[in-house]
Amino acid sequence: MRFSSRLGPRFEPNAFSSLQAELVSRGVELLNMSDSNPTRHGLSPCGVIGALADARCLAYRPDPRGLESARSALAGRFGGEAASYFLSASTSEAYAWIFKLLCDPGDAVLVPKPGYPLFDSLAGLESVRAVPYRLEYRHPEGWSVDLEDLRLVAKASGAKAVVLINPNNPSGSYIRADERRRIVGLCSELGMAVIADEVFFPYALEAVGGMARLAGEEACLTFALDGLSKLLCLPQLKLGWIRISGPRDQVDEAAARLELIADTYLSAGAPVMNALPSLLPGVDDFVGLVLGRLRSNLSEARTVFGGDGSPYRVLRCDGGWTALLEFPRYQGEESVILGLLEHASVAIQPGYFFDMEREGSLALSLILEPEVFAEGVRRIKAYIDSMGA
Ligand SMILES: Cc1ncc(COP(=O)(O)O)c(C=O)c1O
């Protein structure tokens, strides 16, 4: 058979996944310290089942943008008009639609580095090139966009859009006001759109204020993405949304074209769309609960790995669900993650998974139950300390 090259070469399990599979088959219970599936960690809001049990779900009322009642609820909660929202099955799908809308095969979109590897696959599946732009880290100030690099790669690649993840996964950095001004200016100058992924926006941890959503940006064509996966820890419900804003003529043209794409799939399901208006009022309380857990786990990581003269460093974490831990480089990342798996029964993603520039970091998921998180960081420290002993 001849297959599309979109998928790249056939996936072969790497040393980490082979060892993990072998340990699981031997009955070893692994503690996954990078797991970001909230439904495995006791995080789900109340009232979901009741909200889904709605007789209106039995009617099929196709609307390419998604049910009006759901879009109005989003507009009421996040601003804009109901007509500026498009509902999809997930933010991942929303990316795919926007890539189809903006790009021809071979076109480029700019993505942050370090970043979540999902964007490479999403772009690849649309035959689009994901071209990285740099984020740089200074301790203790935190992360910033390398704006010179962004301008250079934007010009060299002729990119159609820049993806801004606000805050980014795994760096946790929000787009600052000065960065936003410069990036939006660059987009207007070069005719690029902004794709702003704001799924982690409400989860501010060490940020000191000044964060703002890009959703609703008027100065350039902007597609802001969000969804229930992170907002209410309900990835299994499959609901994401796009809010379009920008210069009126560009928005009208983009929305008319996006409507054709959305109409081809009609992805969002009636149960979750009907439930949305009664789920959204619970967002503030639920986010508050999740924030409490994220902050407590981050503080635990700082206690365990901090202290005068510690060879570890937890990077500044302005927001999101992940903290990056730099460890003393007695051995490289590959050897550390394999050792942790085999000798401490801990599975964890290394920095290279996210294209970190510096070798020697691990990604800690902050949404784990606090006792589990505390046990995991204790095991990680004990194992790495033992290598330096
Ligand atoms: C920044 C970011 N955006 C989007 C997603 C995917 O969200 P969804 O479940 O809505 O596709 C992820 C997944 O972890 C993510 O990290």
The ligand as an SDF file (V2000), in Angstrom:
LIG
                    3D

 16 16  0  0  0  0  0  0  0  0999 V2000
   -1.5760   24.1070   25.2960 C   0  0  0  0  0  0  0  0  0  0  0  0
   -2.5440   23.0140   24.9340 C   0  0  0  0  0  0  0  0  0  0  0  0
   -3.5330   23.2660   24.0480 N   0  0  0  0  0  0  0  0  0  0  0  0
   -4.4280   22.3090   23.7130 C   0  0  0  0  0  0  0  0  0  0  0  0
   -4.3550   21.0420   24.2310 C   0  0  0  0  0  0  0  0  0  0  0  0
   -5.3800   20.0230   23.8000 C   0  0  0  0  0  0  0  0  0  0  0  0
   -6.6390   20.3480   24.2910 O   0  0  0  0  0  0  0  0  0  0  0  0
   -7.9540   19.5870   23.7550 P   0  0  0  0  0  0  0  0  0  0  0  0
   -8.2080   18.4480   24.6690 O   0  0  0  0  0  0  0  0  0  0  0  0
   -9.0380   20.6210   23.8450 O   0  0  0  0  0  0  0  0  0  0  0  0
   -7.6900   19.1820   22.3610 O   0  0  0  0  0  0  0  0  0  0  0  0
   -3.3300   20.7270   25.1230 C   0  0  0  0  0  0  0  0  0  0  0  0
   -3.2330   19.3840   25.7070 C   0  0  0  0  0  0  0  0  0  0  0  0
   -2.6480   19.1550   26.7270 O   0  0  0  0  0  0  0  0  0  0  0  0
   -2.4160   21.7320   25.4810 C   0  0  0  0  0  0  0  0  0  0  0  0
   -1.4030   21.4780   26.3310 O   0  0  0  0  0  0  0  0  0  0  0  0
  1  2  1  0
  2  3  1  0
  2 15  2  0
  3  4  2  0
  4  5  1  0
  5  6  1  0
  5 12  2  0
  6  7  1  0
  7  8  1  0
  8  9  2  0
  8 10  1  0
  8 11  1  0
 12 13  1  0
 12 15  1  0
 13 14  2  0
 15 16  1  0
M  END
$$$$
